[in-house]
Amino acid sequence: MTIEQIRVYRFPLPAQTTYNMSSSTVSLPQSTIVELIDTSGLKGYGEACLATSEAQSASNDSVLAAMSFLAPAIIGLDPTNFSNVTDAMDTFNHVLPEAKAALDVACWDLTGKKTNKSVVELLGGTLSDAVITYHVIGITSPEDAAEDAMRLQELGITRIQLKAGGRSIEEDIACIHAVASVLLEETSLDVDTNRGWTIAEALKVSEACSSISMSMEQPCATEEELRHLKPLIYHPLIIDESATDAATISKLIDDEIADGFGMKITRVGGLTPMKTIRDLCVEKSIPMSSDDAWGGDIIAAAGVALAATMPRNLNRGAWLAHPYHQVHYDLVNGPRVQNGQVPLPKGGPGLGLLIADGFFGKPEAIYE
């Protein structure tokens, strides 16, 4: 079994509800979908979708363009040999990890279908049939944020990520206090600025919120800033955008900088490197999440699959973009939030999805 053809699609996933971050607002992301077809006719799907052009250096246009280099490089390879596929893509060092990730995930999906196993099984086996999730409250007023937090808890959400940054520190502090005042005992709070604070601002927030049980996720832009900040704050430090690869993550753990990680599958290049990172975090007893910046059922199913292999005490959850764009590629099996959990898709082997032929329309490109 070798990869015979790769079809690349573009599919819109517009936000149906307001999703504001410190640096940008999500409006109309275009997801890049890849469909790998092997010599027996089996199909595997992968996906990469970046929320906004401001949140990272890559863009959805650049992911699509990178396929012109990457897709031809893996035609004729065995998709079940993940290391060979990775090596072939890594010959293009300048090519985006987000584009590599879409092809890598498709290989895992295709391998599962070939071997009649779920991606969860291929990743080591499930520790849970449903994965905890968290919900994002975007940049808004303290009153609206507190109201959202109460509503989410009524729906069974026990992990809330509050966006901050991009406005006055006083507004952020007021918002944190407002949300914390309505949290139930079992609900955890993570304040995520997406690199939106300076060191001085992060210190001021941590001091003003020292009585609140919460974590601070990627408060500053660079690893250097985070290293300076860590010994000075009152709260656990979760690293997101600076957690770019296994070597960096290992160093951050060994240096006692990171109390946890917000991991994105596409940022590190797919499920193959994510598996390595998961193994590292489990070995070191460091919690991590398994999700992505945006996207549909394909990348959501990949995130949920990896999260299902994590011990509960180390699992920071698998976030879904579906509540915000409300689109399913598989109406029956597409991952969805149920009482604060995301059940594993049950549509069959691979990622557990059944995607109808032609669902994504006409391909942007075909490689064979």
Summary of the structure (lengths in Angstrom):
residues: 368
radius of gyration: 19.7
end to end distance: 14.5
largest distance: 61.0
contacts: 1386
relative contact order: 0.17
helix: 37%
strand: 18%
